[in-house]
Amino acid sequence: MQLQGELAAKGQGKRIYTGLFQGLATIYKHEGIRGCQKGLFPAYIYQIGLNGCRLGFYEPVRRGLNSLFGYEYTDQQFGLNIAAGASSGIMGAIAGSPFYLIKIRMQSYSPVFKIGAQTHYTSTLQGLSTIWKTEGVRGLYRGVDAAILRTGAGSSVQLPIYNWSKTVIEKYNLAADGPVRHLLASAVSGLGVCIVMNPWDVLMTRMYNQKGNLYKNPFDCAYKTVTIEGPLALYKGFIPHLMRIGPHTILTLTFMEQTMYWMKKIEGVPL
């Protein structure tokens, strides 16, 4: 959905996918369940690199910034939290970029519908090997600048909104501390992340999928997209994105809280 109508004047691009469920049904009809799960393996590896950094480095960076500016490590300074989230997200974007590149190209390729640049990889390893042989390291990190902007933007608000939501829920006694509070706060965080991230997500998808002949950089991509397709083009695929990032954020942050709880219990740290 983010690639269809690429650089076509508003209303002139052919729309094969008109909605989330229609899109899934169309893919399933022509390519089966494997078509709906294209790019699953590189997506999994990407998530390990991304969230390993995004969640693993967030607290150390936040505490380091608090110490640098003279605050206690328990203080929640919204500006410093955003900086910590952005920094850890950027680390994750760089770590996982080659796998996201393969994922985008595997998912956008279709033997039936020709949307965007079509690049066919038979596997993650074959895709990485092909890019390495033809383009080298620069090819593997094509679009990493867009990934940094996208993930930095999303990560800058994910954990700060989550922590803020937990504080509001506690203040107004909306839910007791535990899984329910974590679920509610992470749901709010997921919505905030999607709103902030979607424009950058569109740019990143297009930067990764191109073969180097459409856009010079993310800002050139943004300019061409907005001037040709209109500002709303930056929110193409918003509903599918929300249906992905919402449950993803809820599960990630809820499991993070439960993992931290049990690790503290095992280590004998006061809860």
Phi, psi and omega in degrees: 000328179286337183263334183290140184077017183298123180056030172252139181305149184307127178089351184260341180286138179288130181253105177275321179255116184257350180189172184301303186287326175296321179295315179297318180296321180295316179296316181297321181299318186265333187234356178074190183295329178295327177295324180286342181247021178302141175075014184296315183295308178297330177296321180295313179297319178300316182295325177298313179294316183295303186283336172301318178281314187298316181273326183289323183267348185302306183294314177301319179293317180298315180294322177297318178293319177301315180296319181298322183261012172082022178257158173290153183294339180276347181293139177255093178266112190302316180297317179290326177297319178297317179296320179294318179296317179296316182297312181292326177294320179296319176301316180294321180298318180292318181297321186259359189306313181300325181285328176291324177302312179296317180302311181301314184290324178293322182285327183278342180286135176218133176285352184253308184249127182264090180246123181068188177292132183256116178234122186257119173243138180275341179198169178298313181298317180296322178294313178298317180296318180297314180295317180299317182290325186265330186232349179072201183298322181298324178293320179294333181251023173299131178083004181296332178296320177291323179295321178297316180294316183293310184286325176298318179295313181294316182289332181294339181246341187300298183286323174301316178295320179300310181295321177296317180297318178298321179295316179296316180299319178292318182300317183262010176052047182279335178199145179291157179297127182151195185304323182293315178297318180296320180295314181296315182294320181289330176294317177296319179298318180299318178295315179298318179298316183296318180298315182287322190275332191304314178302318180289330178294319177298314180297317181295317179303316183288324178293318180291321187283335182292164178255024175091011185241003182252316186229141178280322182199175182301326182286325173295320177297316180297317181297312181295319181297313183290316183290328182268316186258347182096158183301327182293346177298334179289348177248022172298139178073021185297315183296311175301322179297316179297321180289344174267308187286333179295298177300325179300313181294316180301310182293316182299309184287325178294314177294325177300314180298315181293323177296316178297321180299311183288328177294320177297321180294316180296320183277354180076021179279136179303134182276000000 
